[in-house]
């Protein structure tokens, strides 16, 4: 599975921590299903292009 986090609406940058993170705060089971299981997909993924993400900031 390709990780699509970089294009997701919920992937954000934290200036204090100087890192990117998922704003959805998945629990352990959701994380496992989305990223560890074969063919897993994040149920919260929402497409956001560069313009959409820039408008949000």
mmCIF file as Biopython writes it, N, C-alpha, C and O atoms, coordinates in Angstrom:
data_model
#
loop_
_atom_site.group_PDB
_atom_site.id
_atom_site.type_symbol
_atom_site.label_atom_id
_atom_site.label_alt_id
_atom_site.label_comp_id
_atom_site.label_asym_id
_atom_site.label_entity_id
_atom_site.label_seq_id
_atom_site.pdbx_PDB_ins_code
_atom_site.Cartn_x
_atom_site.Cartn_y
_atom_site.Cartn_z
_atom_site.occupancy
_atom_site.B_iso_or_equiv
_atom_site.auth_seq_id
_atom_site.auth_asym_id
_atom_site.pdbx_PDB_model_num
ATOM 1   N N  . UNK A ? 1  ? 0.834   -1.178 0.000  1.0 0.0 1  A 1 
ATOM 2   C CA . UNK A ? 1  ? 0.000   0.000  0.000  1.0 0.0 1  A 1 
ATOM 3   C C  . UNK A ? 1  ? 0.881   1.244  0.000  1.0 0.0 1  A 1 
ATOM 4   O O  . UNK A ? 1  ? 1.879   1.320  0.717  1.0 0.0 1  A 1 
ATOM 5   N N  . UNK A ? 2  ? 0.501   2.188  -0.796 1.0 0.0 2  A 1 
ATOM 6   C CA . UNK A ? 2  ? 1.207   3.462  -0.799 1.0 0.0 2  A 1 
ATOM 7   C C  . UNK A ? 2  ? 0.598   4.366  0.252  1.0 0.0 2  A 1 
ATOM 8   O O  . UNK A ? 2  ? -0.622  4.495  0.350  1.0 0.0 2  A 1 
ATOM 9   N N  . UNK A ? 3  ? 1.457   4.988  1.033  1.0 0.0 3  A 1 
ATOM 10  C CA . UNK A ? 3  ? 0.969   5.923  2.040  1.0 0.0 3  A 1 
ATOM 11  C C  . UNK A ? 3  ? 0.628   7.236  1.345  1.0 0.0 3  A 1 
ATOM 12  O O  . UNK A ? 3  ? 1.475   7.828  0.676  1.0 0.0 3  A 1 
ATOM 13  N N  . UNK A ? 4  ? -0.598  7.685  1.503  1.0 0.0 4  A 1 
ATOM 14  C CA . UNK A ? 4  ? -1.057  8.903  0.856  1.0 0.0 4  A 1 
ATOM 15  C C  . UNK A ? 4  ? -1.136  10.065 1.851  1.0 0.0 4  A 1 
ATOM 16  O O  . UNK A ? 4  ? -1.790  11.071 1.576  1.0 0.0 4  A 1 
ATOM 17  N N  . UNK A ? 5  ? -0.492  9.935  2.970  1.0 0.0 5  A 1 
ATOM 18  C CA . UNK A ? 5  ? -0.596  10.948 4.012  1.0 0.0 5  A 1 
ATOM 19  C C  . UNK A ? 5  ? -0.222  12.347 3.520  1.0 0.0 5  A 1 
ATOM 20  O O  . UNK A ? 5  ? -0.851  13.329 3.913  1.0 0.0 5  A 1 
ATOM 21  N N  . UNK A ? 6  ? 0.784   12.439 2.675  1.0 0.0 6  A 1 
ATOM 22  C CA . UNK A ? 6  ? 1.259   13.745 2.223  1.0 0.0 6  A 1 
ATOM 23  C C  . UNK A ? 6  ? 0.211   14.524 1.438  1.0 0.0 6  A 1 
ATOM 24  O O  . UNK A ? 6  ? 0.297   15.749 1.346  1.0 0.0 6  A 1 
ATOM 25  N N  . UNK A ? 7  ? -0.779  13.832 0.868  1.0 0.0 7  A 1 
ATOM 26  C CA . UNK A ? 7  ? -1.829  14.502 0.106  1.0 0.0 7  A 1 
ATOM 27  C C  . UNK A ? 7  ? -3.148  14.540 0.857  1.0 0.0 7  A 1 
ATOM 28  O O  . UNK A ? 7  ? -4.168  14.929 0.287  1.0 0.0 7  A 1 
ATOM 29  N N  . UNK A ? 8  ? -3.150  14.148 2.116  1.0 0.0 8  A 1 
ATOM 30  C CA . UNK A ? 8  ? -4.380  14.077 2.898  1.0 0.0 8  A 1 
ATOM 31  C C  . UNK A ? 8  ? -4.688  15.415 3.565  1.0 0.0 8  A 1 
ATOM 32  O O  . UNK A ? 8  ? -3.793  16.131 4.015  1.0 0.0 8  A 1 
ATOM 33  N N  . UNK A ? 9  ? -5.967  15.725 3.615  1.0 0.0 9  A 1 
ATOM 34  C CA . UNK A ? 9  ? -6.459  16.954 4.245  1.0 0.0 9  A 1 
ATOM 35  C C  . UNK A ? 9  ? -6.047  17.021 5.719  1.0 0.0 9  A 1 
ATOM 36  O O  . UNK A ? 9  ? -5.803  18.108 6.242  1.0 0.0 9  A 1 
ATOM 37  N N  . UNK A ? 10 ? -5.969  15.877 6.385  1.0 0.0 10 A 1 
ATOM 38  C CA . UNK A ? 10 ? -5.716  15.818 7.820  1.0 0.0 10 A 1 
ATOM 39  C C  . UNK A ? 10 ? -4.231  15.731 8.191  1.0 0.0 10 A 1 
ATOM 40  O O  . UNK A ? 10 ? -3.905  15.617 9.373  1.0 0.0 10 A 1 
ATOM 41  N N  . UNK A ? 11 ? -3.342  15.782 7.226  1.0 0.0 11 A 1 
ATOM 42  C CA . UNK A ? 11 ? -1.903  15.724 7.476  1.0 0.0 11 A 1 
ATOM 43  C C  . UNK A ? 11 ? -1.420  17.151 7.659  1.0 0.0 11 A 1 
ATOM 44  O O  . UNK A ? 11 ? -1.504  17.949 6.726  1.0 0.0 11 A 1 
ATOM 45  N N  . UNK A ? 12 ? -0.918  17.491 8.832  1.0 0.0 12 A 1 
ATOM 46  C CA . UNK A ? 12 ? -0.595  18.876 9.145  1.0 0.0 12 A 1 
ATOM 47  C C  . UNK A ? 12 ? 0.794   18.988 9.748  1.0 0.0 12 A 1 
ATOM 48  O O  . UNK A ? 12 ? 1.383   17.999 10.184 1.0 0.0 12 A 1 
ATOM 49  N N  . UNK A ? 13 ? 1.304   20.209 9.766  1.0 0.0 13 A 1 
ATOM 50  C CA . UNK A ? 13 ? 2.633   20.491 10.291 1.0 0.0 13 A 1 
ATOM 51  C C  . UNK A ? 13 ? 2.514   21.171 11.648 1.0 0.0 13 A 1 
ATOM 52  O O  . UNK A ? 13 ? 1.755   22.129 11.797 1.0 0.0 13 A 1 
ATOM 53  N N  . UNK A ? 14 ? 3.244   20.692 12.620 1.0 0.0 14 A 1 
ATOM 54  C CA . UNK A ? 14 ? 3.288   21.281 13.955 1.0 0.0 14 A 1 
ATOM 55  C C  . UNK A ? 14 ? 4.594   22.052 14.080 1.0 0.0 14 A 1 
ATOM 56  O O  . UNK A ? 14 ? 5.671   21.456 14.117 1.0 0.0 14 A 1 
ATOM 57  N N  . UNK A ? 15 ? 4.500   23.375 14.144 1.0 0.0 15 A 1 
ATOM 58  C CA . UNK A ? 15 ? 5.706   24.210 14.193 1.0 0.0 15 A 1 
ATOM 59  C C  . UNK A ? 15 ? 6.488   24.024 15.487 1.0 0.0 15 A 1 
ATOM 60  O O  . UNK A ? 15 ? 7.718   24.068 15.475 1.0 0.0 15 A 1 
ATOM 61  N N  . UNK A ? 16 ? 5.803   23.819 16.585 1.0 0.0 16 A 1 
ATOM 62  C CA . UNK A ? 16 ? 6.493   23.636 17.865 1.0 0.0 16 A 1 
ATOM 63  C C  . UNK A ? 16 ? 7.299   22.346 17.888 1.0 0.0 16 A 1 
ATOM 64  O O  . UNK A ? 16 ? 8.430   22.332 18.375 1.0 0.0 16 A 1 
ATOM 65  N N  . UNK A ? 17 ? 6.732   21.266 17.368 1.0 0.0 17 A 1 
ATOM 66  C CA . UNK A ? 17 ? 7.426   19.977 17.348 1.0 0.0 17 A 1 
ATOM 67  C C  . UNK A ? 17 ? 8.305   19.823 16.109 1.0 0.0 17 A 1 
ATOM 68  O O  . UNK A ? 17 ? 9.132   18.914 16.045 1.0 0.0 17 A 1 
ATOM 69  N N  . UNK A ? 18 ? 8.129   20.711 15.122 1.0 0.0 18 A 1 
ATOM 70  C CA . UNK A ? 18 ? 8.879   20.678 13.871 1.0 0.0 18 A 1 
ATOM 71  C C  . UNK A ? 18 ? 8.719   19.339 13.152 1.0 0.0 18 A 1 
ATOM 72  O O  . UNK A ? 18 ? 9.694   18.732 12.710 1.0 0.0 18 A 1 
ATOM 73  N N  . UNK A ? 19 ? 7.449   18.888 13.045 1.0 0.0 19 A 1 
ATOM 74  C CA . UNK A ? 19 ? 7.172   17.631 12.371 1.0 0.0 19 A 1 
ATOM 75  C C  . UNK A ? 19 ? 5.738   17.609 11.847 1.0 0.0 19 A 1 
ATOM 76  O O  . UNK A ? 19 ? 4.880   18.370 12.292 1.0 0.0 19 A 1 
ATOM 77  N N  . UNK A ? 20 ? 5.507   16.718 10.893 1.0 0.0 20 A 1 
ATOM 78  C CA . UNK A ? 20 ? 4.172   16.520 10.350 1.0 0.0 20 A 1 
ATOM 79  C C  . UNK A ? 20 ? 3.471   15.423 11.142 1.0 0.0 20 A 1 
ATOM 80  O O  . UNK A ? 20 ? 4.124   14.531 11.685 1.0 0.0 20 A 1 
ATOM 81  N N  . UNK A ? 21 ? 2.136   15.487 11.208 1.0 0.0 21 A 1 
ATOM 82  C CA . UNK A ? 21 ? 1.374   14.488 11.941 1.0 0.0 21 A 1 
ATOM 83  C C  . UNK A ? 21 ? -0.035  14.393 11.369 1.0 0.0 21 A 1 
ATOM 84  O O  . UNK A ? 21 ? -0.480  15.276 10.636 1.0 0.0 21 A 1 
ATOM 85  N N  . UNK A ? 22 ? -0.726  13.321 11.709 1.0 0.0 22 A 1 
ATOM 86  C CA . UNK A ? 22 ? -2.116  13.130 11.305 1.0 0.0 22 A 1 
ATOM 87  C C  . UNK A ? 22 ? -3.002  13.719 12.395 1.0 0.0 22 A 1 
ATOM 88  O O  . UNK A ? 22 ? -2.875  13.361 13.566 1.0 0.0 22 A 1 
ATOM 89  N N  . UNK A ? 23 ? -3.898  14.621 12.008 1.0 0.0 23 A 1 
ATOM 90  C CA . UNK A ? 23 ? -4.773  15.272 12.981 1.0 0.0 23 A 1 
ATOM 91  C C  . UNK A ? 23 ? -5.907  14.365 13.448 1.0 0.0 23 A 1 
ATOM 92  O O  . UNK A ? 23 ? -6.627  14.736 14.376 1.0 0.0 23 A 1 
ATOM 93  N N  . UNK A ? 24 ? -6.095  13.201 12.850 1.0 0.0 24 A 1 
ATOM 94  C CA . UNK A ? 24 ? -7.214  12.337 13.196 1.0 0.0 24 A 1 
ATOM 95  C C  . UNK A ? 24 ? -6.992  11.552 14.486 1.0 0.0 24 A 1 
ATOM 96  O O  . UNK A ? 24 ? -7.959  11.023 15.034 1.0 0.0 24 A 1 
ATOM 97  N N  . UNK A ? 25 ? -5.795  11.453 14.983 1.0 0.0 25 A 1 
ATOM 98  C CA . UNK A ? 25 ? -5.488  10.733 16.222 1.0 0.0 25 A 1 
ATOM 99  C C  . UNK A ? 25 ? -6.121  9.336  16.236 1.0 0.0 25 A 1 
ATOM 100 O O  . UNK A ? 25 ? -7.027  9.060  17.023 1.0 0.0 25 A 1 
ATOM 101 N N  . UNK A ? 26 ? -5.633  8.475  15.364 1.0 0.0 26 A 1 
ATOM 102 C CA . UNK A ? 26 ? -6.139  7.109  15.248 1.0 0.0 26 A 1 
ATOM 103 C C  . UNK A ? 26 ? -5.781  6.304  16.491 1.0 0.0 26 A 1 
ATOM 104 O O  . UNK A ? 26 ? -4.698  6.462  17.053 1.0 0.0 26 A 1 
ATOM 105 N N  . UNK A ? 27 ? -6.699  5.442  16.914 1.0 0.0 27 A 1 
ATOM 106 C CA . UNK A ? 27 ? -6.347  4.555  18.013 1.0 0.0 27 A 1 
ATOM 107 C C  . UNK A ? 27 ? -5.527  3.393  17.454 1.0 0.0 27 A 1 
ATOM 108 O O  . UNK A ? 27 ? -5.324  3.296  16.244 1.0 0.0 27 A 1 
ATOM 109 N N  . UNK A ? 28 ? -5.065  2.526  18.324 1.0 0.0 28 A 1 
ATOM 110 C CA . UNK A ? 28 ? -4.160  1.452  17.908 1.0 0.0 28 A 1 
ATOM 111 C C  . UNK A ? 28 ? -4.787  0.527  16.862 1.0 0.0 28 A 1 
ATOM 112 O O  . UNK A ? 28 ? -4.124  0.137  15.901 1.0 0.0 28 A 1 
ATOM 113 N N  . UNK A ? 29 ? -6.053  0.180  17.046 1.0 0.0 29 A 1 
ATOM 114 C CA . UNK A ? 29 ? -6.724  -0.713 16.095 1.0 0.0 29 A 1 
ATOM 115 C C  . UNK A ? 29 ? -6.897  -0.053 14.731 1.0 0.0 29 A 1 
ATOM 116 O O  . UNK A ? 29 ? -6.667  -0.689 13.702 1.0 0.0 29 A 1 
ATOM 117 N N  . UNK A ? 30 ? -7.299  1.208  14.714 1.0 0.0 30 A 1 
ATOM 118 C CA . UNK A ? 30 ? -7.467  1.917  13.450 1.0 0.0 30 A 1 
ATOM 119 C C  . UNK A ? 30 ? -6.138  2.066  12.726 1.0 0.0 30 A 1 
ATOM 120 O O  . UNK A ? 30 ? -6.072  1.907  11.507 1.0 0.0 30 A 1 
ATOM 121 N N  . UNK A ? 31 ? -5.084  2.370  13.466 1.0 0.0 31 A 1 
ATOM 122 C CA . UNK A ? 31 ? -3.760  2.494  12.862 1.0 0.0 31 A 1 
ATOM 123 C C  . UNK A ? 31 ? -3.336  1.169  12.236 1.0 0.0 31 A 1 
ATOM 124 O O  . UNK A ? 31 ? -2.818  1.141  11.120 1.0 0.0 31 A 1 
ATOM 125 N N  . UNK A ? 32 ? -3.555  0.079  12.953 1.0 0.0 32 A 1 
ATOM 126 C CA . UNK A ? 32 ? -3.191  -1.238 12.432 1.0 0.0 32 A 1 
ATOM 127 C C  . UNK A ? 32 ? -3.930  -1.540 11.137 1.0 0.0 32 A 1 
ATOM 128 O O  . UNK A ? 32 ? -3.325  -1.961 10.151 1.0 0.0 32 A 1 
ATOM 129 N N  . UNK A ? 33 ? -5.249  -1.321 11.145 1.0 0.0 33 A 1 
ATOM 130 C CA . UNK A ? 33 ? -6.041  -1.603 9.951  1.0 0.0 33 A 1 
ATOM 131 C C  . UNK A ? 33 ? -5.622  -0.729 8.770  1.0 0.0 33 A 1 
ATOM 132 O O  . UNK A ? 33 ? -5.618  -1.194 7.631  1.0 0.0 33 A 1 
ATOM 133 N N  . UNK A ? 34 ? -5.277  0.512  9.026  1.0 0.0 34 A 1 
ATOM 134 C CA . UNK A ? 34 ? -4.977  1.439  7.941  1.0 0.0 34 A 1 
ATOM 135 C C  . UNK A ? 34 ? -3.564  1.282  7.388  1.0 0.0 34 A 1 
ATOM 136 O O  . UNK A ? 34 ? -3.359  1.446  6.185  1.0 0.0 34 A 1 
ATOM 137 N N  . UNK A ? 35 ? -2.585  0.967  8.235  1.0 0.0 35 A 1 
ATOM 138 C CA . UNK A ? 35 ? -1.199  1.040  7.784  1.0 0.0 35 A 1 
ATOM 139 C C  . UNK A ? 35 ? -0.396  -0.246 7.888  1.0 0.0 35 A 1 
ATOM 140 O O  . UNK A ? 35 ? 0.660   -0.355 7.265  1.0 0.0 35 A 1 
ATOM 141 N N  . UNK A ? 36 ? -0.859  -1.213 8.649  1.0 0.0 36 A 1 
ATOM 142 C CA . UNK A ? 36 ? -0.078  -2.430 8.834  1.0 0.0 36 A 1 
ATOM 143 C C  . UNK A ? 36 ? -0.663  -3.594 8.036  1.0 0.0 36 A 1 
ATOM 144 O O  . UNK A ? 36 ? 0.075   -4.352 7.407  1.0 0.0 36 A 1 
ATOM 145 N N  . UNK A ? 37 ? -1.976  -3.734 8.061  1.0 0.0 37 A 1 
ATOM 146 C CA . UNK A ? 37 ? -2.617  -4.818 7.330  1.0 0.0 37 A 1 
ATOM 147 C C  . UNK A ? 37 ? -2.393  -4.675 5.838  1.0 0.0 37 A 1 
ATOM 148 O O  . UNK A ? 37 ? -2.399  -3.561 5.315  1.0 0.0 37 A 1 
ATOM 149 N N  . UNK A ? 38 ? -2.195  -5.796 5.141  1.0 0.0 38 A 1 
ATOM 150 C CA . UNK A ? 38 ? -2.114  -5.715 3.679  1.0 0.0 38 A 1 
ATOM 151 C C  . UNK A ? 38 ? -3.436  -5.157 3.122  1.0 0.0 38 A 1 
ATOM 152 O O  . UNK A ? 38 ? -4.514  -5.482 3.618  1.0 0.0 38 A 1 
ATOM 153 N N  . UNK A ? 39 ? -3.335  -4.338 2.114  1.0 0.0 39 A 1 
ATOM 154 C CA . UNK A ? 39 ? -4.486  -3.714 1.468  1.0 0.0 39 A 1 
ATOM 155 C C  . UNK A ? 39 ? -5.242  -2.769 2.393  1.0 0.0 39 A 1 
ATOM 156 O O  . UNK A ? 39 ? -6.396  -2.430 2.130  1.0 0.0 39 A 1 
ATOM 157 N N  . UNK A ? 40 ? -4.599  -2.344 3.472  1.0 0.0 40 A 1 
ATOM 158 C CA . UNK A ? 40 ? -5.265  -1.429 4.393  1.0 0.0 40 A 1 
ATOM 159 C C  . UNK A ? 40 ? -5.411  -0.049 3.778  1.0 0.0 40 A 1 
ATOM 160 O O  . UNK A ? 40 ? -4.573  0.384  2.987  1.0 0.0 40 A 1 
ATOM 161 N N  . UNK A ? 41 ? -6.456  0.617  4.141  1.0 0.0 41 A 1 
ATOM 162 C CA . UNK A ? 41 ? -6.720  1.980  3.689  1.0 0.0 41 A 1 
ATOM 163 C C  . UNK A ? 41 ? -7.159  2.798  4.888  1.0 0.0 41 A 1 
ATOM 164 O O  . UNK A ? 41 ? -7.916  2.319  5.732  1.0 0.0 41 A 1 
ATOM 165 N N  . UNK A ? 42 ? -6.692  4.011  4.962  1.0 0.0 42 A 1 
ATOM 166 C CA . UNK A ? 42 ? -7.107  4.890  6.046  1.0 0.0 42 A 1 
ATOM 167 C C  . UNK A ? 42 ? -8.554  5.319  5.794  1.0 0.0 42 A 1 
ATOM 168 O O  . UNK A ? 42 ? -8.854  5.870  4.735  1.0 0.0 42 A 1 
ATOM 169 N N  . UNK A ? 43 ? -9.443  5.078  6.741  1.0 0.0 43 A 1 
ATOM 170 C CA . UNK A ? 43 ? -10.847 5.429  6.537  1.0 0.0 43 A 1 
ATOM 171 C C  . UNK A ? 43 ? -11.094 6.935  6.568  1.0 0.0 43 A 1 
ATOM 172 O O  . UNK A ? 43 ? -12.165 7.392  6.166  1.0 0.0 43 A 1 
ATOM 173 N N  . UNK A ? 44 ? -10.135 7.700  7.033  1.0 0.0 44 A 1 
ATOM 174 C CA . UNK A ? 44 ? -10.303 9.147  7.151  1.0 0.0 44 A 1 
ATOM 175 C C  . UNK A ? 44 ? -9.623  9.930  6.039  1.0 0.0 44 A 1 
ATOM 176 O O  . UNK A ? 44 ? -9.684  11.160 6.019  1.0 0.0 44 A 1 
ATOM 177 N N  . UNK A ? 45 ? -8.979  9.232  5.117  1.0 0.0 45 A 1 
ATOM 178 C CA . UNK A ? 45 ? -8.269  9.919  4.036  1.0 0.0 45 A 1 
ATOM 179 C C  . UNK A ? 45 ? -9.215  10.812 3.251  1.0 0.0 45 A 1 
ATOM 180 O O  . UNK A ? 45 ? -10.293 10.386 2.834  1.0 0.0 45 A 1 
ATOM 181 N N  . UNK A ? 46 ? -8.802  12.039 3.060  1.0 0.0 46 A 1 
ATOM 182 C CA . UNK A ? 46 ? -9.579  12.996 2.265  1.0 0.0 46 A 1 
ATOM 183 C C  . UNK A ? 46 ? -8.588  13.731 1.373  1.0 0.0 46 A 1 
ATOM 184 O O  . UNK A ? 46 ? -7.662  14.376 1.862  1.0 0.0 46 A 1 
ATOM 185 N N  . UNK A ? 47 ? -8.785  13.631 0.082  1.0 0.0 47 A 1 
ATOM 186 C CA . UNK A ? 47 ? -7.868  14.232 -0.892 1.0 0.0 47 A 1 
ATOM 187 C C  . UNK A ? 47 ? -7.788  15.741 -0.700 1.0 0.0 47 A 1 
ATOM 188 O O  . UNK A ? 47 ? -8.810  16.416 -0.576 1.0 0.0 47 A 1 
ATOM 189 N N  . UNK A ? 48 ? -6.594  16.250 -0.679 1.0 0.0 48 A 1 
ATOM 190 C CA . UNK A ? 48 ? -6.375  17.686 -0.615 1.0 0.0 48 A 1 
ATOM 191 C C  . UNK A ? 48 ? -5.185  18.026 -1.490 1.0 0.0 48 A 1 
ATOM 192 O O  . UNK A ? 48 ? -4.085  17.527 -1.255 1.0 0.0 48 A 1 
ATOM 193 N N  . UNK A ? 49 ? -5.387  18.873 -2.503 1.0 0.0 49 A 1 
ATOM 194 C CA . UNK A ? 49 ? -4.265  19.255 -3.359 1.0 0.0 49 A 1 
ATOM 195 C C  . UNK A ? 49 ? -3.540  20.444 -2.725 1.0 0.0 49 A 1 
ATOM 196 O O  . UNK A ? 49 ? -3.941  20.918 -1.662 1.0 0.0 49 A 1 
ATOM 197 N N  . UNK A ? 50 ? -2.476  20.928 -3.370 1.0 0.0 50 A 1 
ATOM 198 C CA . UNK A ? 50 ? -1.685  22.023 -2.814 1.0 0.0 50 A 1 
ATOM 199 C C  . UNK A ? 50 ? -2.528  23.272 -2.573 1.0 0.0 50 A 1 
ATOM 200 O O  . UNK A ? 50 ? -2.341  23.956 -1.566 1.0 0.0 50 A 1 
ATOM 201 N N  . UNK A ? 51 ? -3.441  23.574 -3.470 1.0 0.0 51 A 1 
ATOM 202 C CA . UNK A ? 51 ? -4.267  24.772 -3.322 1.0 0.0 51 A 1 
ATOM 203 C C  . UNK A ? 51 ? -5.273  24.613 -2.188 1.0 0.0 51 A 1 
ATOM 204 O O  . UNK A ? 51 ? -5.495  25.546 -1.416 1.0 0.0 51 A 1 
ATOM 205 N N  . UNK A ? 52 ? -5.869  23.456 -2.087 1.0 0.0 52 A 1 
ATOM 206 C CA . UNK A ? 52 ? -6.823  23.202 -1.007 1.0 0.0 52 A 1 
ATOM 207 C C  . UNK A ? 52 ? -6.131  23.289 0.338  1.0 0.0 52 A 1 
ATOM 208 O O  . UNK A ? 52 ? -6.648  23.904 1.271  1.0 0.0 52 A 1 
ATOM 209 N N  . UNK A ? 53 ? -4.970  22.679 0.437  1.0 0.0 53 A 1 
ATOM 210 C CA . UNK A ? 53 ? -4.244  22.686 1.712  1.0 0.0 53 A 1 
ATOM 211 C C  . UNK A ? 53 ? -3.761  24.089 2.058  1.0 0.0 53 A 1 
ATOM 212 O O  . UNK A ? 53 ? -3.763  24.454 3.234  1.0 0.0 53 A 1 
ATOM 213 N N  . UNK A ? 54 ? -3.347  24.883 1.081  1.0 0.0 54 A 1 
ATOM 214 C CA . UNK A ? 54 ? -2.869  26.241 1.338  1.0 0.0 54 A 1 
ATOM 215 C C  . UNK A ? 54 ? -4.015  27.138 1.823  1.0 0.0 54 A 1 
ATOM 216 O O  . UNK A ? 54 ? -3.808  27.985 2.693  1.0 0.0 54 A 1 
ATOM 217 N N  . UNK A ? 55 ? -5.203  26.962 1.276  1.0 0.0 55 A 1 
ATOM 218 C CA . UNK A ? 55 ? -6.360  27.761 1.707  1.0 0.0 55 A 1 
ATOM 219 C C  . UNK A ? 55 ? -6.720  27.484 3.155  1.0 0.0 55 A 1 
ATOM 220 O O  . UNK A ? 55 ? -7.222  28.370 3.846  1.0 0.0 55 A 1 
ATOM 221 N N  . UNK A ? 56 ? -6.474  26.276 3.623  1.0 0.0 56 A 1 
ATOM 222 C CA . UNK A ? 56 ? -6.797  25.895 4.991  1.0 0.0 56 A 1 
ATOM 223 C C  . UNK A ? 56 ? -5.904  26.608 5.990  1.0 0.0 56 A 1 
ATOM 224 O O  . UNK A ? 56 ? -6.311  26.823 7.131  1.0 0.0 56 A 1 
ATOM 225 N N  . UNK A ? 57 ? -4.700  26.979 5.589  1.0 0.0 57 A 1 
ATOM 226 C CA . UNK A ? 57 ? -3.742  27.598 6.490  1.0 0.0 57 A 1 
ATOM 227 C C  . UNK A ? 57 ? -4.072  29.009 6.646  1.0 0.0 57 A 1 
ATOM 228 O O  . UNK A ? 57 ? -3.384  29.727 7.372  1.0 0.0 57 A 1 
#
